[in-house]
Amino acid sequence: MRRPMLVRLLGCTTLAALAGVTTTLGAPAAEAAPAPKTITVQVVPQLPGVHFSVNGVQAVTDATGSATVTVTNLAGARSNLLLPNQQLSATTRVSLDRVAPDPNHGASTRKLIVELDQSSAVTITMLTPQRKVLPLDQVTSVTLNDSLGGTTSISASELQHQPVWLPSSRPHKGPNEVTDRQVSYTVKSVMIRGTNVVNSGELRFTADNALPLSIPLILHSLTIDANDLLAGKPAGSSVQLTYPNGTTKTTSLGPDHRVTIPDLPRGTYRVKVEGGVVPLASTVHLSRDQTATELVVTTGDFVEILAIVSVAVAILVAAGIIGRRRRRQRDAGGPPDPSEATAGTTEPAPTGEVVDAVSVS
């Protein structure tokens, strides 16, 4: 009796197992997972650390300037790329120029070429002919010409709040690929008190490797000796210098009544020595280091001039009085009477001469 019961149990177990296998084999197969979609971004120039987003996915470029993101949709990848203006380092800034798609891609991949405008921080210093740094508060402006055909003007305020940011590279489309092209510069002018103190176009540089930029200036010194007008002795207390642009500066004279004013732009100056009774002014055309001797009328000079003028006036007055007296004497004598002349008379001979009398028949 036990064997039939055991057989029935084994049979039920077998049927249940077969039913489970049949159910499993009859179920439909699960759908295959979709292939991933990727977008590769290559920035030009190839800079690391550039932040961007595409289709809402954030990414940062690696050492080769590239980054790959996985997205769910490839549509509109070019227009959906966002890259804000950003500073990558203390000397480098970038901004988006344009985005170009690479036509060589697969069904589930895209490649975008992101062209960037790069700017570099430049620190500008001015050097005198003695290779000393000139204070930037003396510079009015700096003008640069670049290889892109543009002109950059740097104001006095920008010079005193450096660094100055200049474009250093721009994308360049070649026959096969896009590359970055360096921007080169020439110094057109450095203005100090209305005068250009560089030779235009002589100094050339590129912003990416000219940190800092030192600009040599064309400057001269003017030495002024102040003497009194008559004696030629040192005199005066200060010098007023009028620059080519019309601005003035007053400088005290030294113990020997001499002063040297350095770092002056070339041009025409007006020099006036003060500290005398009458200050005199002269014009100096500065094109090299020069020394000018300037005159001033001191109190002693004024007294001497006054005495000379007084004597001259007295002489003129005396001469006028004497001349009037002589004219009065001549006027009192009157003209000779013609009736007093008779025939046979002769003109009186000059003293020391003998004249034969000749009768008139």
Steps between C-alpha positions, in 0.01 A plus 500: 500500500785735564653462154197619306482807728867578437453458128208742501709761688788472255262530212345822635842654558606419147185648351545823700861536381398443139224758533751759629736434211216529254396835649855634485551396140171650397578855640603768241875603490594831679584801271874575443637821674548798257859586395644806689518836316814712545613848404873579486600865535842621383597860586744703288750598629544174692461631853431292811244598762242657268151462649197450274166321480322327212139386515512583868799276579797675665859421398860627521771460236805286574869570427434460125212748504243223448204358693234237422150504651223239487156628407158358426441709190741617232259744340602867524837426661668795326241757605468353849869542586551771762846639581513813719788750504750371755845555645709183491800638687651824623615579146244332271138572414282344230167574335296312242560596138294238313409130492551286191383135463739234371328312216698182572293320767299184559127449551517541876792746528560864423816714505499877547795733432471791745705802393610730783631855518791507744621809690814533711589726791784739417681720750647811336798694633669810358879531494702822486822522294683415825294174522311628802126440542297812425197558728188415301312805628707704253359306202177625345428205269647210301380404151568158343444371146430127465536243223121471476485853359371653822619769738501474878513813717604462863403789726694640794251337739546157341879536521476567872267202560696228324520240358361602163311224316589470131380251235778241464355247252209466260367195309626459145329270252752316287441269202465192721446616857452794731810623683574790733696797369706726728418870505807724466525867593702813426517801730358795310529768768569570865374848585660714772377860531378507141813348340561152359814364668553187285581437135169378360503134389855429621417276799321169421370233738243223547277503805544132591873518572564864587435501872590763605537737205773766538478799265816714460419871474671789319557758774752779560623712789508880514751679728419863575755755627340820630711822494425866558475719193793738544760339724449144380503370856277208611153625588134400522306266726301270270429410139158479337503252212219502243466166320414454130135434592473825698516354851745658745722378780702709747829361636719658767858588411788346692751685720704589191185625322504199267256214451486195272154382397519137376277282282352770278334420166649659192332822393488876551505634856465845650734572793454784749722565802318644801632675808602833346333835448416427136491131390623435147386209280666317213423207268695172498468242220585174679624213283793376714644555846552877518615783727332841480616822666203713599504865616312675776486870593600528866458802728862602434444474127185708531684777690780506241254503211305779667819702546600447137156600381506809722836612360380438145184701561702785654729509197204508265335778697822706507551450128145616434547812711826589323342445162205725579733781616698492176184511293379801697831682441479436129138612493591826688769599241259484202586445132757732321366807309563465123532884459814501708693320225678759262694468177871472530482332831647165541418217728725492803781260453534213739757552769848421380425550130592795276256602231578748221243770463362528151325816399184479308475736204 
